């Protein structure tokens, strides 16, 4: 049971870290933008992140996933990080949190 608790705590820290990563063109973090589709932590404390970009031609297509990898890798307790990009389903504004929509004036 202790193992599960550690994974939950680490998962919360990973999400907090993802909230420090911003698409430079949008003043909202990638987590609240809805660009992060999945965060999983295996029993060896390796973190798997499935994310997307606002568009396939996004100018930060290389730097944004690299920033995610770098920041999450630095978290204490993380044994490894894998960041995969997908465009299925395509991102749209409905994936944003209510706070993000409010920040961007969509509410």
Residue pairs with C-beta under 8 A, 6 or more apart in sequence:
3 43
6 45
6 77
7 41
7 43
7 45
10 41
10 45
10 47
10 75
10 77
10 78
11 39
11 41
13 75
13 77
14 39
14 41
14 47
14 49
14 72
14 75
14 78
15 31
15 39
17 71
17 72
17 75
18 29
18 30
18 31
18 36
18 39
18 49
18 68
18 71
18 72
19 29
19 31
19 32
20 29
20 71
21 29
21 30
21 31
21 64
21 67
21 68
21 71
22 28
22 29
22 30
23 30
23 33
23 35
23 53
23 54
23 58
23 60
23 64
24 60
25 54
25 59
25 60
26 33
26 54
26 104
27 103
27 104
28 96
28 100
28 103
28 104
30 36
30 51
30 64
30 68
31 97
32 96
32 97
32 99
32 100
33 54
33 95
33 96
33 97
33 100
34 91
34 94
34 95
34 96
34 97
34 100
35 51
35 52
35 53
35 54
35 91
35 95
36 49
36 50
36 51
37 50
37 51
37 52
37 86
38 48
38 49
38 50
39 47
39 48
39 49
39 50
40 47
40 48
41 47
41 48
42 48
44 79
44 80
45 77
45 78
45 79
45 80
46 78
46 79
46 80
46 81
46 82
47 72
47 78
47 80
47 81
47 82
48 82
48 84
49 68
49 72
49 81
49 82
49 83
49 84
50 84
50 86
51 65
51 68
51 83
51 84
51 85
51 86
52 85
52 86
52 87
52 90
52 91
53 60
53 61
53 64
53 85
53 87
53 91
54 91
55 91
56 87
58 64
61 85
65 83
65 85
68 83
69 81
69 83
72 78
72 81
72 83
73 80
73 81
93 101
93 106
96 104
96 106
98 107
101 107
